[in-house]
């Protein structure tokens, strides 16, 4: 048994019932079986659909995690339903791992090798045309005690990859070139030196989106001081401007469930984020 599996078993919280108990609304969507036309693996037994974009999981995932994912995605994208439509048309989906499941338990990621490496390294992956599945762990969505990524929201990072690779690239044929130009100029100027955002333009974008929504990690080996929208705008104004354009000056910022107003926790009724 790996240390990661031991950790996630210790924080396991029993999954809720399959059917939604409180009806269906945009912020408290019904949890249903995945529609047959998605042709997904039988591993997936729960589904929430956001403007045609499916969020799926096994039965082991708490219902609150699916609703939290839907809530965050709606707030990230605001009125950019064209991006959600592009994601749905590219057959992209968002998969949530139960806290006692590993990366290679997700069917679309089950062939990643070596499995031990991926299961230790990743609690979330972005989508690609070969594997059109974004993922993250329920422990991060619901802020379980002991989450090793508690300082950041993994959905925001991984969904940013999907927005780029499976959304914007399909509806804006100039976006990737503009991102590449911003990335190359930032590298020429020595920005993000030695940090995760410097790896490639994909991580540059996803790390920037995290900071834009105030949910990046504080300074460490892979991150500098930039972890908020204001710091991003000051440090890398070109990246900020590109992100701000895509998200249409979206005022929303991520907060952990326990720090939100009652209205912003309504979709988590029956789940105690404390």
C-alpha positions in Angstrom: 0.0 0.0 0.0 1.5 3.4 -1.0 1.7 6.2 1.5 -0.7 8.2 -0.7 -3.3 5.5 -0.7 -2.9 5.2 3.1 -3.4 9.0 3.4 -6.5 9.0 1.3 -8.1 6.1 3.1 -7.6 7.9 6.4 -9.6 10.9 5.2 -12.3 8.9 3.4 -15.8 10.2 3.9 -18.7 8.0 2.8 -20.3 9.1 -0.5 -23.8 10.5 -0.5 -26.9 9.0 -2.2 -27.0 8.8 -5.9 -30.1 11.0 -6.4 -30.2 14.6 -5.5 -32.3 15.2 -2.4 -33.1 18.9 -3.0 -34.2 19.1 -6.6 -32.3 20.7 -9.5 -31.1 24.2 -9.9 -28.0 25.8 -11.5 -26.2 26.0 -8.1 -27.6 22.7 -6.7 -27.8 20.5 -9.8 -29.3 17.1 -9.8 -26.9 14.2 -9.5 -27.8 11.5 -12.0 -26.3 8.5 -13.8 -24.1 9.5 -16.7 -26.2 9.8 -19.9 -25.8 6.8 -22.1 -24.8 8.9 -25.1 -21.6 9.9 -23.4 -20.5 6.3 -23.7 -18.4 6.4 -20.6 -16.9 3.6 -18.6 -19.2 1.8 -16.1 -16.7 3.1 -13.5 -18.6 6.4 -13.6 -21.9 6.2 -11.7 -22.6 9.9 -10.9 -22.9 12.9 -13.1 -23.7 16.6 -13.0 -24.1 18.4 -16.3 -23.2 22.1 -16.6 -24.4 23.6 -19.9 -23.8 20.3 -21.6 -20.4 19.8 -19.9 -20.3 16.6 -17.8 -18.8 16.2 -14.4 -18.5 12.6 -13.4 -17.3 10.3 -10.7 -17.6 6.8 -9.3 -20.2 6.1 -6.6 -17.5 6.6 -3.9 -17.4 10.4 -4.4 -19.4 12.6 -2.1 -22.3 14.3 -3.9 -21.1 17.6 -2.5 -17.8 17.3 -4.5 -19.7 17.1 -7.8 -21.8 20.2 -6.8 -18.7 22.1 -5.7 -17.0 21.3 -9.0 -20.1 22.6 -10.9 -20.3 25.7 -8.8 -16.6 26.6 -9.3 -16.8 25.9 -13.1 -19.8 28.2 -13.4 -18.1 31.0 -11.5 -14.8 30.7 -13.4 -16.5 30.9 -16.8 -19.3 33.3 -16.0 -20.9 34.2 -19.3 -18.4 32.2 -21.4 -20.8 29.5 -22.2 -19.1 29.3 -25.6 -16.1 27.7 -23.9 -18.3 25.2 -22.1 -20.0 24.4 -25.4 -16.6 23.8 -27.0 -15.5 21.5 -24.2 -18.7 19.5 -24.5 -18.4 19.3 -28.3 -14.8 18.0 -27.9 -16.2 15.3 -25.6 -14.2 16.6 -22.7 -15.4 15.7 -19.2 -14.3 16.4 -15.6 -13.6 13.4 -13.4 -13.5 13.6 -9.7 -11.4 11.0 -7.8 -12.7 9.8 -4.5 -10.2 10.3 -1.7 -9.5 6.5 -1.7 -9.0 6.4 -5.5 -5.8 7.1 -7.4 -5.0 8.7 -10.7 -4.8 5.4 -12.6 -8.2 4.4 -11.2 -9.7 7.0 -13.6 -10.4 5.0 -16.8 -9.0 7.7 -19.1 -5.8 7.7 -17.1 -5.6 4.0 -16.3 -2.9 3.3 -19.0 -0.4 5.9 -17.7 2.9 4.2 -16.9 4.5 3.6 -14.6 1.3 3.7 -12.6 3.2 4.0 -9.3 4.8 7.2 -10.5 1.5 8.8 -11.7 -0.4 7.7 -8.6 2.3 9.3 -6.3 2.7 12.4 -8.4 -0.7 13.6 -9.5 -4.0 14.4 -7.9 -5.3 16.0 -11.0 -4.5 16.1 -14.7 -5.5 18.3 -17.6 -7.3 17.2 -20.8 -5.8 16.4 -24.2 -7.3 15.2 -27.4 -6.0 11.7 -26.7 -7.4 11.8 -23.1 -10.2 14.4 -23.1 -10.6 14.1 -19.3 -9.8 16.7 -16.6 -9.4 15.4 -13.1 -8.9 16.3 -9.4 -9.5 14.8 -6.0 -12.6 15.3 -3.8 -10.3 16.0 -0.8 -9.1 19.2 -2.5 -12.6 20.3 -3.6 -14.1 19.7 -0.2 -10.9 20.7 1.8 -10.6 17.5 3.8 -8.1 17.7 6.6 -4.7 16.4 5.5 -5.1 17.4 1.8 -1.5 17.8 0.6 -2.6 20.5 -1.9 -4.7 22.5 0.6 -2.9 25.8 -0.3 -4.4 25.8 -3.8 -7.5 24.7 -5.7 -6.5 22.0 -8.2 -9.7 22.2 -10.2 -8.9 25.8 -11.1 -5.4 24.8 -12.4 -6.5 21.6 -14.3 -9.7 23.2 -15.7 -7.6 26.1 -16.9 -5.6 23.5 -19.0 -8.9 22.2 -20.5 -10.1 25.8 -21.2 -6.9 26.3 -23.2 -6.4 23.0 -24.9 -9.9 21.8 -25.5 -11.9 25.0 -25.4 -10.2 28.2 -26.6 -8.0 26.3 -29.2 -11.3 25.2 -30.8 -13.0 28.6 -30.9 -10.2 31.1 -31.2 -7.5 30.3 -33.7 -5.3 33.2 -32.5 -5.3 32.4 -28.8 -2.5 29.9 -28.6 -0.2 32.1 -30.7 -0.9 35.0 -28.4 -0.3 32.9 -25.3 3.0 31.6 -26.9 4.1 35.2 -27.6 3.4 36.3 -24.0 5.2 33.3 -22.6 8.3 33.8 -24.8 8.5 37.4 -23.9 8.1 36.6 -20.2 11.0 34.0 -20.5 13.1 36.6 -22.3 12.6 39.0 -19.5 13.5 36.4 -16.8 10.0 36.3 -15.3 9.1 33.1 -13.4 12.7 31.9 -13.5 13.0 28.5 -12.0 9.3 28.2 -11.3 6.6 25.9 -12.5 5.1 28.6 -14.7 8.3 28.7 -16.7 8.0 25.0 -17.8 6.0 25.7 -20.9 3.2 28.0 -22.1 0.5 25.5 -20.9 1.7 25.7 -17.3 2.4 29.5 -17.7 -1.3 29.8 -18.5 -2.7 27.5 -15.8 -0.5 29.0 -13.1 -1.6 32.4 -14.2 -5.3 31.5 -14.0 -4.8 30.2 -10.5 -3.3 33.5 -9.4 -6.0 35.4 -11.2 -8.6 33.6 -9.1 -6.5 34.0 -5.9 -5.8 30.3 -5.4 -2.2 29.7 -6.0 0.4 28.4 -3.6 2.5 30.8 -1.4 6.2 31.0 -2.2 8.0 27.6 -2.3 10.4 25.8 -4.6 8.0 25.9 -7.6 6.3 29.2 -6.9 7.4 32.8 -6.4 5.5 35.5 -4.5 2.7 35.8 -7.1 -0.5 34.0 -5.9 -3.2 36.7 -6.2 -4.8 38.7 -9.1 -3.2 42.0 -8.0 0.2 40.4 -7.8 -0.2 38.9 -11.2 -1.2 42.2 -12.8 1.8 43.9 -11.3 4.4 41.1 -12.1 3.3 39.9 -15.5 0.8 42.4 -17.0 0.7 40.7 -20.4 -0.4 37.4 -18.9 -2.8 39.2 -16.7 -4.3 41.1 -19.6 -4.8 37.9 -21.7 -6.4 36.0 -18.8 -8.6 39.1 -17.9 -9.7 39.2 -21.5 -10.7 35.5 -21.7 -12.6 35.7 -18.4 -14.1 39.0 -19.2 -13.0 40.9 -16.1 -14.7 38.3 -13.9 -14.8 39.6 -10.4 -15.1 36.2 -8.7 -12.3 34.9 -6.5 -11.9 31.5 -5.0 -12.5 31.0 -1.3 -12.5 27.7 0.6 -16.0 26.6 1.5 -15.6 27.4 5.2 -14.7 31.0 4.4 -17.7 31.7 2.1 -21.0 33.4 2.8 -24.0 31.3 3.5 -25.4 31.9 0.0 -22.2 30.7 -1.5 -22.4 27.5 0.5 -26.0 26.7 -0.3 -25.1 24.1 -2.9 -23.2 22.2 -0.1 -26.3 21.7 2.1 -25.9 18.6 4.1 -22.1 18.8 4.0 -20.2 20.5 6.8 -17.0 22.2 5.4 -15.7 22.8 8.9 
